[in-house]
Amino acid sequence: MPHSTNRKNQESKKASHEKRRVAVVGLGYVGLPVAVGFSRKYEVIGYDVNVSRINALKQGHDATGELSSAELKSAAIHFTADAEKLGTCHLIIVAVPTPITSTNEPDLTHLKEVSRTLGKIMADGVIIVYESTVYPGATEEVCIPLLEEVSGRTAGKDFFVGYSPERINPGDQEHTFTSINKVVAAQDEKTLETIHAYYQSVIDADVYKASSLKVAEAAKIIENTQRDINIALMNEIAMIFRELEIDTFEALEAASTKWNFLPFYPGLVGGHCIGVDPYYLIYKAKAAGYQPHFLCAAREVNDYMPEYIVKSLLEQVVMQKMNTKDLTVTLLGITFKQNIPDIRNSKALEIAELLQNLGIRVQVCDPHVSVGQFKDGFEIDLRKLEELDKANAVILAVPHELFTELPETYFTDLLKDQKGIIMDIKGALTQPKVGKDVKLWKL
Protein backbone atom coordinates (compact mmCIF):
# COMPACT_ATOMS: atom_id res chain seq x y z
CA MET A 1 0.00 0.00 0.00
CA PRO A 2 1.28 3.54 -0.73
CA HIS A 3 2.22 5.51 2.33
CA SER A 4 3.84 8.75 3.45
CA THR A 5 7.31 8.91 4.95
CA ASN A 6 8.10 8.84 8.61
CA ARG A 7 11.10 11.12 8.26
CA LYS A 8 12.63 10.15 11.60
CA ASN A 9 13.16 6.62 10.29
CA GLN A 10 15.14 7.96 7.35
CA GLU A 11 18.01 9.56 9.23
CA SER A 12 19.93 6.31 9.49
CA LYS A 13 19.69 5.80 5.73
CA LYS A 14 21.14 9.14 4.73
CA ALA A 15 24.74 8.51 5.64
CA SER A 16 25.07 5.38 3.50
CA HIS A 17 24.40 7.34 0.31
CA GLU A 18 26.47 10.42 0.88
CA LYS A 19 29.45 9.31 -1.26
CA ARG A 20 27.43 7.89 -4.12
CA ARG A 21 27.58 9.50 -7.55
CA VAL A 22 24.37 10.89 -9.02
CA ALA A 23 23.78 12.09 -12.58
CA VAL A 24 21.04 14.34 -13.86
CA VAL A 25 20.30 14.14 -17.58
CA GLY A 26 18.73 17.29 -19.02
CA LEU A 27 19.59 20.60 -17.37
CA GLY A 28 16.58 22.77 -18.11
CA TYR A 29 13.98 24.22 -15.75
CA VAL A 30 13.55 20.82 -14.07
CA GLY A 31 16.93 19.12 -14.28
CA LEU A 32 19.14 21.95 -13.06
CA PRO A 33 17.32 22.50 -9.72
CA VAL A 34 17.31 18.72 -9.22
CA ALA A 35 21.06 18.57 -9.84
CA VAL A 36 21.69 21.42 -7.41
CA GLY A 37 19.46 19.76 -4.82
CA PHE A 38 21.34 16.46 -4.98
CA SER A 39 24.70 18.23 -4.86
CA ARG A 40 23.92 19.00 -1.20
CA LYS A 41 24.82 15.39 -0.38
CA TYR A 42 26.35 13.73 -3.42
CA GLU A 43 28.90 14.06 -6.16
CA VAL A 44 26.76 15.15 -9.10
CA ILE A 45 27.30 14.97 -12.84
CA GLY A 46 25.05 17.31 -14.81
CA TYR A 47 24.65 16.14 -18.40
CA ASP A 48 23.05 17.88 -21.37
CA VAL A 49 23.44 17.45 -25.14
CA ASN A 50 23.37 21.25 -25.56
CA VAL A 51 27.06 22.19 -25.48
CA SER A 52 26.27 25.91 -25.30
CA ARG A 53 24.11 25.27 -22.24
CA ILE A 54 26.91 23.28 -20.60
CA ASN A 55 29.50 25.99 -21.29
CA ALA A 56 27.21 28.69 -19.88
CA LEU A 57 26.60 26.68 -16.70
CA LYS A 58 30.33 26.16 -16.28
CA GLN A 59 30.68 29.94 -16.40
CA GLY A 60 28.03 30.27 -13.71
CA HIS A 61 25.24 31.53 -16.01
CA ASP A 62 21.76 30.01 -16.00
CA ALA A 63 19.72 31.30 -18.94
CA THR A 64 16.48 30.17 -17.28
CA GLY A 65 17.10 32.62 -14.43
CA GLU A 66 16.26 29.99 -11.81
CA LEU A 67 19.70 29.95 -10.20
CA SER A 68 22.25 32.67 -9.51
CA SER A 69 25.92 32.45 -10.39
CA ALA A 70 26.77 32.03 -6.71
CA GLU A 71 24.29 29.15 -6.33
CA LEU A 72 25.73 27.36 -9.35
CA LYS A 73 29.32 27.71 -8.22
CA SER A 74 28.58 26.59 -4.67
CA ALA A 75 26.77 23.50 -5.98
CA ALA A 76 30.08 22.10 -7.38
CA ILE A 77 28.35 20.11 -10.12
CA HIS A 78 30.49 18.56 -12.86
CA PHE A 79 28.76 19.81 -16.02
CA THR A 80 29.40 17.79 -19.16
CA ALA A 81 28.14 16.95 -22.65
CA ASP A 82 30.07 13.66 -22.61
CA ALA A 83 27.58 10.82 -22.17
CA GLU A 84 30.36 8.38 -21.22
CA LYS A 85 30.61 10.13 -17.84
CA LEU A 86 27.17 8.75 -16.98
CA GLY A 87 28.55 5.23 -16.94
CA THR A 88 30.22 5.88 -13.57
CA CYS A 89 27.00 6.83 -11.77
CA HIS A 90 24.95 4.81 -9.28
CA LEU A 91 21.76 6.85 -9.76
CA ILE A 92 20.74 8.55 -13.00
CA ILE A 93 17.80 10.98 -13.04
CA VAL A 94 16.26 11.80 -16.42
CA ALA A 95 14.62 15.20 -16.79
CA VAL A 96 14.36 15.84 -20.53
CA PRO A 97 11.50 17.67 -22.29
CA THR A 98 8.39 15.75 -23.31
CA PRO A 99 6.47 18.19 -25.54
CA ILE A 100 3.61 17.55 -27.94
CA THR A 101 3.57 17.35 -31.72
CA SER A 102 1.77 19.71 -34.09
CA THR A 103 -1.23 17.37 -33.84
CA ASN A 104 -1.22 17.50 -30.01
CA GLU A 105 0.13 13.99 -29.51
CA PRO A 106 2.99 13.01 -27.16
CA ASP A 107 6.47 13.66 -28.52
CA LEU A 108 8.80 11.24 -26.72
CA THR A 109 11.77 11.85 -29.02
CA HIS A 110 14.08 13.15 -26.30
CA LEU A 111 13.03 10.44 -23.85
CA LYS A 112 13.74 7.71 -26.39
CA GLU A 113 17.11 9.20 -27.34
CA VAL A 114 18.19 9.36 -23.70
CA SER A 115 17.04 5.80 -23.04
CA ARG A 116 19.10 4.55 -26.01
CA THR A 117 22.12 6.54 -24.80
CA LEU A 118 21.85 5.16 -21.29
CA GLY A 119 21.44 1.64 -22.65
CA LYS A 120 24.87 1.93 -24.25
CA ILE A 121 26.83 3.20 -21.25
CA MET A 122 25.02 2.44 -17.97
CA ALA A 123 26.82 0.47 -15.28
CA ASP A 124 25.59 -2.81 -13.83
CA GLY A 125 23.19 -2.27 -10.95
CA VAL A 126 22.47 1.35 -11.86
CA ILE A 127 19.13 2.88 -10.91
CA ILE A 128 17.49 5.09 -13.52
CA VAL A 129 14.72 7.41 -12.36
CA TYR A 130 12.60 9.20 -14.95
CA GLU A 131 11.18 12.58 -13.93
CA SER A 132 9.93 13.69 -17.36
CA THR A 133 6.15 13.94 -17.61
CA VAL A 134 4.64 11.04 -19.57
CA TYR A 135 1.31 9.25 -19.93
CA PRO A 136 0.62 6.39 -17.50
CA GLY A 137 2.50 3.31 -18.67
CA ALA A 138 5.17 5.06 -20.75
CA THR A 139 8.10 4.13 -18.51
CA GLU A 140 7.30 0.43 -18.79
CA GLU A 141 6.07 0.50 -22.39
CA VAL A 142 8.68 2.79 -23.97
CA CYS A 143 11.70 3.46 -21.75
CA ILE A 144 12.44 0.07 -20.20
CA PRO A 145 12.19 -1.86 -23.51
CA LEU A 146 14.68 0.55 -25.12
CA LEU A 147 17.08 0.24 -22.19
CA GLU A 148 16.90 -3.56 -22.44
CA GLU A 149 17.16 -3.64 -26.23
CA VAL A 150 20.24 -1.44 -26.45
CA SER A 151 22.04 -2.80 -23.38
CA GLY A 152 21.18 -6.47 -23.83
CA ARG A 153 20.43 -6.57 -20.11
CA THR A 154 17.31 -7.17 -18.05
CA ALA A 155 15.45 -4.57 -16.00
CA GLY A 156 14.92 -5.62 -12.41
CA LYS A 157 17.97 -7.85 -12.53
CA ASP A 158 20.92 -6.03 -14.16
CA PHE A 159 19.58 -2.49 -13.75
CA PHE A 160 16.61 -0.93 -12.03
CA VAL A 161 14.05 1.72 -12.97
CA GLY A 162 11.96 4.21 -11.02
CA TYR A 163 9.75 7.19 -11.67
CA SER A 164 9.36 10.47 -9.76
CA PRO A 165 7.13 13.13 -11.34
CA GLU A 166 8.75 16.55 -11.44
CA ARG A 167 7.07 19.37 -9.55
CA ILE A 168 9.30 22.29 -10.43
CA ASN A 169 7.39 25.55 -10.80
CA PRO A 170 9.53 28.01 -12.82
CA GLY A 171 9.89 31.40 -11.16
CA ASP A 172 8.61 30.11 -7.80
CA GLN A 173 11.21 30.72 -5.09
CA GLU A 174 9.00 29.30 -2.33
CA HIS A 175 8.03 25.89 -3.72
CA THR A 176 11.44 24.53 -4.70
CA PHE A 177 12.83 21.05 -5.32
CA THR A 178 14.01 20.64 -1.73
CA SER A 179 10.95 22.15 -0.04
CA ILE A 180 8.00 20.42 -1.70
CA ASN A 181 6.61 16.92 -1.16
CA LYS A 182 7.90 14.39 -3.69
CA VAL A 183 6.41 11.19 -5.12
CA VAL A 184 8.61 8.19 -5.97
CA ALA A 185 7.90 4.77 -7.45
CA ALA A 186 9.91 1.77 -8.65
CA GLN A 187 9.69 -1.65 -10.24
CA ASP A 188 10.16 -3.47 -6.93
CA GLU A 189 10.11 -2.77 -3.21
CA LYS A 190 13.89 -2.89 -2.72
CA THR A 191 14.52 -0.35 -5.49
CA LEU A 192 11.71 1.81 -4.14
CA GLU A 193 13.36 1.92 -0.73
CA THR A 194 16.69 2.89 -2.28
CA ILE A 195 15.20 5.63 -4.44
CA HIS A 196 13.20 6.85 -1.49
CA ALA A 197 16.35 7.10 0.65
CA TYR A 198 18.18 9.05 -2.06
CA TYR A 199 15.41 11.63 -2.45
CA GLN A 200 14.64 11.92 1.24
CA SER A 201 18.31 12.61 1.98
CA VAL A 202 18.16 15.87 -0.01
CA ILE A 203 14.52 16.90 0.34
CA ASP A 204 13.34 18.66 3.49
CA ALA A 205 9.68 17.78 2.86
CA ASP A 206 8.09 14.33 2.76
CA VAL A 207 8.70 11.74 0.05
CA TYR A 208 5.62 9.67 -0.78
CA LYS A 209 5.95 6.08 -1.99
CA ALA A 210 3.50 5.33 -4.81
CA SER A 211 2.39 1.73 -5.28
CA SER A 212 3.54 1.49 -8.92
CA LEU A 213 5.21 3.33 -11.77
CA LYS A 214 1.82 3.89 -13.41
CA VAL A 215 0.35 5.43 -10.28
CA ALA A 216 3.23 7.90 -10.03
CA GLU A 217 2.94 8.76 -13.72
CA ALA A 218 -0.82 9.24 -13.34
CA ALA A 219 -0.35 11.53 -10.32
CA LYS A 220 1.56 14.06 -12.40
CA ILE A 221 -1.05 14.03 -15.15
CA ILE A 222 -3.84 14.54 -12.61
CA GLU A 223 -2.10 17.53 -11.01
CA ASN A 224 -1.89 19.56 -14.20
CA THR A 225 -5.09 18.33 -15.86
CA GLN A 226 -7.03 19.45 -12.78
CA ARG A 227 -5.60 22.97 -13.11
CA ASP A 228 -6.29 23.02 -16.85
CA ILE A 229 -9.94 22.11 -16.32
CA ASN A 230 -10.48 24.67 -13.56
CA ILE A 231 -8.90 27.48 -15.55
CA ALA A 232 -10.99 26.48 -18.57
CA LEU A 233 -14.09 26.78 -16.39
CA MET A 234 -13.06 30.28 -15.33
CA ASN A 235 -12.29 31.26 -18.94
CA GLU A 236 -15.70 30.12 -20.12
CA ILE A 237 -17.37 31.90 -17.21
CA ALA A 238 -15.43 35.06 -18.14
CA MET A 239 -16.68 34.88 -21.72
CA ILE A 240 -20.26 34.33 -20.54
CA PHE A 241 -20.05 37.16 -18.01
CA ARG A 242 -18.82 39.58 -20.65
CA GLU A 243 -22.05 38.91 -22.55
CA LEU A 244 -23.99 39.49 -19.33
CA GLU A 245 -22.00 42.66 -18.53
CA ILE A 246 -20.69 41.25 -15.24
CA ASP A 247 -17.16 41.94 -14.00
CA THR A 248 -15.69 38.43 -13.71
CA PHE A 249 -13.07 39.32 -11.11
CA GLU A 250 -15.63 41.07 -8.92
CA ALA A 251 -17.89 38.03 -9.12
CA LEU A 252 -15.01 35.72 -8.23
CA GLU A 253 -14.09 37.93 -5.28
CA ALA A 254 -17.64 37.65 -3.99
CA ALA A 255 -17.75 33.88 -4.56
CA SER A 256 -14.44 33.42 -2.72
CA THR A 257 -16.11 34.40 0.56
CA LYS A 258 -17.54 30.86 0.71
CA TRP A 259 -15.31 28.59 2.81
CA ASN A 260 -14.87 25.84 0.21
CA PHE A 261 -14.58 27.97 -2.94
CA LEU A 262 -11.52 27.04 -5.07
CA PRO A 263 -9.58 30.16 -6.13
CA PHE A 264 -8.98 29.74 -9.87
CA TYR A 265 -8.98 32.67 -12.29
CA PRO A 266 -9.30 33.18 -16.06
CA GLY A 267 -6.24 33.73 -18.18
CA LEU A 268 -3.85 32.39 -20.80
CA VAL A 269 -2.76 28.76 -20.40
CA GLY A 270 0.60 27.99 -21.99
CA GLY A 271 3.96 26.64 -20.95
CA HIS A 272 5.25 23.10 -20.67
CA CYS A 273 2.83 21.69 -18.08
CA ILE A 274 -0.80 22.79 -17.95
CA GLY A 275 -1.05 23.40 -21.69
CA VAL A 276 0.70 20.13 -22.61
CA ASP A 277 0.22 17.40 -20.02
CA PRO A 278 -3.55 16.93 -20.51
CA TYR A 279 -2.86 15.93 -24.11
CA TYR A 280 -0.80 12.99 -22.81
CA LEU A 281 -3.80 11.71 -20.87
CA ILE A 282 -6.14 12.39 -23.78
CA TYR A 283 -3.82 10.38 -26.06
CA LYS A 284 -3.64 7.45 -23.67
CA ALA A 285 -7.39 7.49 -23.03
CA LYS A 286 -8.13 7.33 -26.74
CA ALA A 287 -5.58 4.53 -27.18
CA ALA A 288 -7.50 2.61 -24.50
CA GLY A 289 -10.76 3.13 -26.39
CA TYR A 290 -12.20 5.91 -24.25
CA GLN A 291 -13.14 9.33 -25.64
CA PRO A 292 -12.34 11.95 -22.95
CA HIS A 293 -14.90 14.59 -23.92
CA PHE A 294 -14.48 16.68 -20.78
CA LEU A 295 -10.67 16.91 -21.03
CA CYS A 296 -10.86 17.75 -24.73
CA ALA A 297 -13.45 20.47 -24.09
CA ALA A 298 -11.22 22.12 -21.46
CA ARG A 299 -8.29 22.09 -23.85
CA GLU A 300 -10.43 23.63 -26.61
CA VAL A 301 -11.52 26.46 -24.32
CA ASN A 302 -8.01 27.31 -23.16
CA ASP A 303 -6.47 27.00 -26.62
CA TYR A 304 -9.16 29.35 -27.96
CA MET A 305 -8.30 32.22 -25.61
CA PRO A 306 -5.71 34.00 -27.82
CA GLU A 307 -8.21 34.04 -30.68
CA TYR A 308 -10.88 35.34 -28.30
CA ILE A 309 -8.60 38.16 -27.11
CA VAL A 310 -7.82 39.21 -30.68
CA LYS A 311 -11.48 38.99 -31.71
CA SER A 312 -12.48 41.13 -28.72
CA LEU A 313 -9.81 43.70 -29.57
CA LEU A 314 -11.08 44.00 -33.13
CA GLU A 315 -14.63 44.46 -31.86
CA GLN A 316 -13.43 47.34 -29.67
CA VAL A 317 -11.49 48.82 -32.58
CA VAL A 318 -14.68 48.89 -34.66
CA MET A 319 -16.69 50.38 -31.80
CA GLN A 320 -14.04 53.08 -31.30
CA LYS A 321 -14.08 53.73 -35.06
CA MET A 322 -10.34 53.22 -35.39
CA ASN A 323 -8.58 52.64 -38.70
CA THR A 324 -7.29 49.06 -38.70
CA LYS A 325 -4.79 49.92 -41.45
CA ASP A 326 -3.03 52.37 -39.16
CA LEU A 327 -3.28 50.44 -35.91
CA THR A 328 -0.46 49.99 -33.39
CA VAL A 329 -0.84 47.52 -30.54
CA THR A 330 1.51 47.32 -27.56
CA LEU A 331 1.75 43.87 -26.00
CA LEU A 332 3.08 43.85 -22.44
CA GLY A 333 4.54 40.44 -21.68
CA ILE A 334 5.13 37.55 -24.07
CA THR A 335 6.35 34.68 -21.87
CA PHE A 336 3.97 31.93 -20.79
CA LYS A 337 3.89 33.21 -17.19
CA GLN A 338 5.16 36.10 -15.13
CA ASN A 339 8.76 36.82 -14.14
CA ILE A 340 10.46 34.08 -16.18
CA PRO A 341 12.06 34.04 -19.68
CA ASP A 342 10.24 30.91 -20.90
CA ILE A 343 8.24 31.41 -24.12
CA ARG A 344 7.41 27.74 -24.74
CA ASN A 345 3.79 27.36 -25.84
CA SER A 346 3.19 31.00 -24.89
CA LYS A 347 -0.36 32.14 -25.60
CA ALA A 348 0.77 35.77 -25.35
CA LEU A 349 3.17 35.07 -28.20
CA GLU A 350 0.27 33.50 -30.09
CA ILE A 351 -1.68 36.76 -29.67
CA ALA A 352 1.23 38.65 -31.23
CA GLU A 353 1.35 36.22 -34.15
CA LEU A 354 -2.39 36.44 -34.76
CA LEU A 355 -2.28 40.26 -34.81
CA GLN A 356 0.71 40.34 -37.13
CA ASN A 357 -1.01 37.91 -39.49
CA LEU A 358 -3.85 40.43 -39.70
CA GLY A 359 -1.39 43.11 -40.80
CA ILE A 360 -1.53 44.96 -37.47
CA ARG A 361 1.67 46.50 -36.16
CA VAL A 362 2.62 44.95 -32.82
CA GLN A 363 5.36 46.16 -30.49
CA VAL A 364 6.31 43.99 -27.53
CA CYS A 365 7.79 44.85 -24.17
CA ASP A 366 9.06 41.98 -22.04
CA PRO A 367 12.02 42.47 -19.69
CA HIS A 368 12.71 38.75 -19.47
CA VAL A 369 13.21 37.81 -23.13
CA SER A 370 15.58 38.55 -26.00
CA VAL A 371 15.07 38.53 -29.77
CA GLY A 372 17.29 35.45 -30.06
CA GLN A 373 14.69 33.31 -28.28
CA PHE A 374 12.17 33.53 -31.11
CA LYS A 375 11.88 31.02 -33.91
CA ASP A 376 13.47 31.65 -37.28
CA GLY A 377 11.23 33.54 -39.65
CA PHE A 378 9.23 35.24 -36.91
CA GLU A 379 10.17 38.87 -36.58
CA ILE A 380 9.21 40.65 -33.41
CA ASP A 381 9.46 44.31 -32.48
CA LEU A 382 10.89 43.88 -28.98
CA ARG A 383 11.41 47.12 -27.07
CA LYS A 384 12.20 48.42 -23.63
CA LEU A 385 9.42 50.21 -21.78
CA GLU A 386 10.92 53.65 -22.41
CA GLU A 387 11.34 52.89 -26.13
CA LEU A 388 7.67 52.11 -26.87
CA ASP A 389 5.85 54.24 -29.42
CA LYS A 390 2.41 55.54 -28.47
CA ALA A 391 -0.19 52.96 -29.43
CA ASN A 392 -3.91 52.70 -30.15
CA ALA A 393 -4.27 49.72 -27.86
CA VAL A 394 -2.31 48.18 -24.99
CA ILE A 395 -2.68 44.54 -23.97
CA LEU A 396 -1.47 43.65 -20.48
CA ALA A 397 -0.93 39.96 -21.19
CA VAL A 398 1.64 38.84 -18.61
CA PRO A 399 1.80 40.49 -15.16
CA HIS A 400 5.57 40.78 -14.80
CA GLU A 401 6.60 42.74 -11.71
CA LEU A 402 7.92 45.49 -13.98
CA PHE A 403 4.33 46.11 -15.08
CA THR A 404 2.38 45.49 -11.88
CA GLU A 405 4.61 47.89 -9.94
CA LEU A 406 3.88 50.74 -12.36
CA PRO A 407 1.26 53.37 -11.48
CA GLU A 408 -1.99 52.46 -13.22
CA THR A 409 -1.97 55.83 -14.99
CA TYR A 410 1.22 54.73 -16.75
CA PHE A 411 -0.77 52.41 -19.01
CA THR A 412 -2.87 55.34 -20.21
CA ASP A 413 0.33 57.23 -20.99
CA LEU A 414 1.28 54.43 -23.42
CA LEU A 415 -1.69 55.38 -25.62
CA LYS A 416 -1.80 58.05 -28.34
CA ASP A 417 -3.26 61.24 -26.84
CA GLN A 418 -4.15 59.13 -23.77
CA LYS A 419 -7.09 57.69 -25.69
CA GLY A 420 -7.71 54.18 -26.92
CA ILE A 421 -8.08 50.64 -25.63
CA ILE A 422 -6.45 48.86 -22.72
CA MET A 423 -7.02 45.12 -22.48
CA ASP A 424 -6.37 43.74 -19.02
CA ILE A 425 -6.21 39.95 -19.18
CA LYS A 426 -5.24 39.50 -15.53
CA GLY A 427 -7.69 41.91 -13.86
CA ALA A 428 -4.99 44.23 -12.54
CA LEU A 429 -6.41 47.64 -13.49
CA THR A 430 -9.43 49.78 -12.58
CA GLN A 431 -11.35 52.18 -14.83
CA PRO A 432 -11.02 55.40 -12.75
CA LYS A 433 -7.23 55.18 -12.87
CA VAL A 434 -6.88 54.46 -16.58
CA GLY A 435 -8.91 57.56 -17.50
CA LYS A 436 -12.38 58.37 -18.82
CA ASP A 437 -11.23 58.48 -22.47
CA VAL A 438 -9.85 54.97 -22.31
CA LYS A 439 -11.85 51.83 -22.95
CA LEU A 440 -10.80 49.29 -20.31
CA TRP A 441 -11.52 45.75 -21.44
CA LYS A 442 -11.14 43.03 -18.81
CA LEU A 443 -11.32 39.29 -19.34
N, C-alpha and C positions, 0 to 999 in steps of 0.2 A: 504494500500500500504506500502511496506517496505520503511524505511527511515533511514537516519543517525541521530545521536544524536546532538542536540544543547546542548552542555555541560553546558552552563550558566544556563539553565533551570533545571539542575539536582542538583544544590547546595542545594536547599531547601529540597530535598528528602534524602540527605545523613544522616542528623542528626537523622532522625526517625529510622534508622536501626542500629545505632552504638552499641546498647546493645543486639542485637539479636544474637542467637547462631547458628553457621554454622558448618556443618560437611563435611568432605571430605573423601570419601570412596575409598581406593586404593591410596597408597603413593609411587608410582613409579616415573618415569621421569615426568609424567604429574601431578599427584595428589599432590605431595609434594610442588612444586612451587605454585600451586593453593592455598593450605592450608596456606602457608607462606604469599601469597598475601592478602588473606582475613583476616589474623591475624592483619593486619595493622589497621583494624576498628572493628573487631568482636572477640568474644570469639569463638575459633575454636577447634573442636574435630577432630583429625586425626585418622582415623580407617583403619586398615589393618588386614587381617587374618594371615599374616606372623608374628608370635610372635618374631622371631629373628630380623626382620626388625624393629618392634616397639621398642624392647629393645635397638637396636643400635641407633635409633633416639633419644630415651630418654637420651642416653649417649652423644648426640651431634655429632654422626657419620652418614654421608650420603654416602652409598656405591656407589651411582650413581655419586658422585663427583659434583653434581649440586650446593650444598649449603655447606658453611663452618660451622664449629662448632659454631662460633660466631653468624652466621645468624640464625641457628636453635634455639639457646638458647634465642636470642632476640625476636624470633617470639612468644614464650610463648604459644605453641600449646599443648593441652592435647592429647598425643599419647596413643592409647588404642587398644587392640584386643577384647574388650568386646562390642559386637554389641548392647547390651541393652542401652549403653550410647547414641546411635543415636536417641533413642526415645524422647530425651529432646530437639531436635534441630528443628529450624524453617525452615532452608534451608539445604538440603542434596545434595551434589554434588558428582556424581559417575564418577570415573576416573579409571576404571579397564581395564585390557588388553582385546583386541578383536583380537586375532590372526587368523590364518587360519589353516585348517586341512592338513593332508598329501596329500589330493586330491585338495588342493587349494580352499576349500569352507569355508565360514565364520564359526568361532568357537565362539559361543556366550555363552559358558559354564559359564564363570565368570559373565557375565552380568545377566544371568538368576539366578545364585546363589544369587547375590546381591539383585536382585528384590524380590526374595522369602524372603530373610532375612529382607529387609525393610518392606515388607508386614506384617510381624509378629510384628514389634516393632514401626512403625512410628506413630507419634502423629497426632491427627485430625488437618486438615488445613495445614499440612506440604507441602512444595514445594520441589519436587525432580527434579534436573537438571542433565541430563545425558551428560557427555562430551566424553565418549568413542566413537571411530569411528565405525559407523555402516552403513549399506546400507539404502537408503531412504525408510522410512516406518517402520523400525525396532522398534523404540520407541513405536509407536502406535500398531504394530502388535505383538510384543513380550513382551516388558517391562510392558506396562500398563495393559494388560490382566493378567499377573502374579501378579502384585501389587493388582489388584482387587480380583483375585481368592483367594490369601492367606489372605488378610485383611478382605474380605467380605464387602469392602467399594467401593464407586464409584468415579472414577477419574473425576475431574471437579466440584465435589460437596463436598466430604469429604477430598480429597487431590488433589494436583495439580502437573502437570508435564511440564517440559521444556526441551529444548535441547540447548547446546552451544558447538559447535565443538572445540576440543582442538587445540591449535596452538603452543604448546611447541616445541622448536627446541633444543634437547640435545646438550650441549656444547656451545651454543650461548649465550654469556653474553650481547649482544646488544638487541636482540629481545626476551624480557622476558615477563612473564605473565602480568605484570603491564604496559608494554610499547608498546604492539602491539594492533591493533584494534581487537575487539571481536565481534562475532555474537551470538545473543540470539534469542530464539523462545519459544513459549508456546502454550498451548491448547486454551487459550482465551486471550482477550486483557488485562483484569485486571491482570492476572498472568504475562503476558509479561511485563507490566509496573513495577511490583514488582521485577521480576528477573532483568530487566534492571537497576533498581535503585540499587540493590545489587551489580551488577558487576561494574556499573559506579562509585560507591563509592570507589572502590579499584583500578580501572584501570585508568591510566593517559591518555590513548588514547581514541578513540571513541568506543562506543558500538553500533553496528548496529542491528536493529530490523528486523528479517526475517519474512515473511508473514505467515509461517507455520513451523511445526516441520520437514516436509519432505524437505522443501527448505533449512533449516539449515543443515540437514543431507547431502543433495546433495552437498552443498557448500564445505564441507570437502572433499568429494570424488573427486570433480572436482579439487581442489587444488593439490592433490597429483597425481591424474591420469594424469594431464597436465604435471607435471614434469617427470613422468615415460615415457610418450610418447616422450617428447623432448630428454631425455637422450637416449632412445632407438634409436631415429633418429641419434644422434651423434655416438652411438656405431656401428650402421650399416655403417655409413659413414666412421668411422675409419677402419672397416674391409675391405671396398671397397678400401679406399685409400692405405692401405697396399699392396693390389694387384697392384695398380697403381704406387706404390713407391712414394707416396706423404706424406709428414709430416702433419698429421692431425692437430696438434696444430698450425703449421705455417699457414695452410690454414684457420683455424678458426680465427687466429689473423688478417689475411688480410680481412676476411669477416666482422669482427667486426667493421671495419671502416665505414660501412654503418649505417646511423642514426637509422634505425629501426631493426637492427639485434638483435636477442635474444641470450644472452650469455649462452648457455648450452654446456657442455663438456662431452666426453665419460668417462666411468668409471664403477665401480661396484655398483650395486643397491641392497642394503639390508636394514636391519633395520625393524622397526615396522610401517612405514608409506608408503613410495613410493613403496616398494616391496610387500606390503600386501594390502593396501586399494583398488587398482584397481580390485583385485579379488572380493571384496564385490560388486562393480558395475557390474562386469561381471556376478556374480551369480544372482543378481537381474534382470539384463537384460534378461538372459536366462529364468528365472522364468516367465518373462513377455512375453516370446515368441520371443524375439529378439536375434539374434546371433551377438555379438559385435566383428566382425572380426578384426577391427583396434586395439582395446584394447588388444585382445588376442595376436596379432602379436607383439605388443610392449613388452608385458610380456615375450613372447618366446625369443625375442632378448636379453633382459636384464638378464633373467635366464640362457641363454646360455653362458654368458661371462666367468664364471670360467672355463668351458670346453674349450672355445676358448683360454684362456690364457695358460692352460696346454698343449693343442694341439700345440700352437705356440712355447712353450718352448721345447717340444719334437722335433719339426722340427729343432730348432736351435741346439739342442744337436746332432742330426744326422749330420747336416751341419758342426759342429765343431769336428765331429768324436770322441765324448766323449763316455765313457763306461757307459751305463745306469745302470749296476749292481753295479757300484761304484760311484754313483752320490749323491752329497749333495747339497740341495737347502736351502738357507736362505730366509725366508719369513719375511719381515719387515712390521709389522702391521697386526692385525687379527680381530680388531673390525669392526663394519659396517661403521663407519666414524671416522674422525680424532678427537683426543684429548678427547675421552670419553671411558669408560670401557664396553660399551654395545656390546655384541657379538650376539644379537638376529638376526637371518636370515642373518648372515655375509657371504658375498660371498668370502671374503678373507679366512675365515675359511673353506669354501667349496673347495677352491683351495688346501689348506693343506690336506684335506681329500682325494681329488682326487689323489694327488701325492702319499700319503701314500698307497692308494689302489693299486697303480702301483708298490709298493715296493721301492719307492724312499725315501731316508732319508731326512726328513724335520726338520729344526730347526727354531724356531719362536722367534722373538724379538718384544715384545709389552709392553711398560712401563705402560700401563693402565689396564692390566689384570693379573689375577692369575690363577694358575692351577685349583683351586677349582671351577672356573666358567664353566668348560667344562663338558659335559655330561658324565655319567658313561659309561665306556667301550671305551672311546676315549682318547688315550694317546697322549700327546703332549709334545714335547721337547721345553719347554719355557725357554729362557735364556736372561740374561742381555746383553747389547751391547758388553761389554768387555769380555763376556764369550763365544761368538760365535766362532765356529771352522771355519777355512777357507773353503769356499764352491766353487762349480763349477758354481753355478748360484745364483744370488740375485734377488729377486722380491720385488720391492718397491710397496706394495699394498695399504697401508694406510698412507697418508702424515702427521703423527703426528709431532708436533713441534720438538720433539727430533731428528727426521730424517731430516726434511727440514732445520734445523739450522746447520747441519753438512756440512763441506766442501765437495764438490762433489767428490773430490779425495778419500774421506773416503770409498765410496762404492766400489771403485776398490780395496782398501786395504782389503775388506772382502772376496775377491776371492783368490783362491790358485795361488801363483806365479803371482798375479795381472793379471791373464788371465781368460777368461770365458765369461759368459753371465750376463748382467744386464737387467732386464725387468722393465721398468718404466711405470706403468699404469696411472700415473697422469701427465706425461709430465713435470717432475721437473728437469731433467738432460739434459746435452748437451754432445755430443760425444768428443770434444777436452778435456774436463775435466775428463772423465772417462778413457781415455787412448786408444792408438791405438791398443792394443792387446785385447781390450774388445769389445764384440759385444753388442751394446746398442740397445735393442728392445723397441720401444715405441708404445703404443696403438694408 
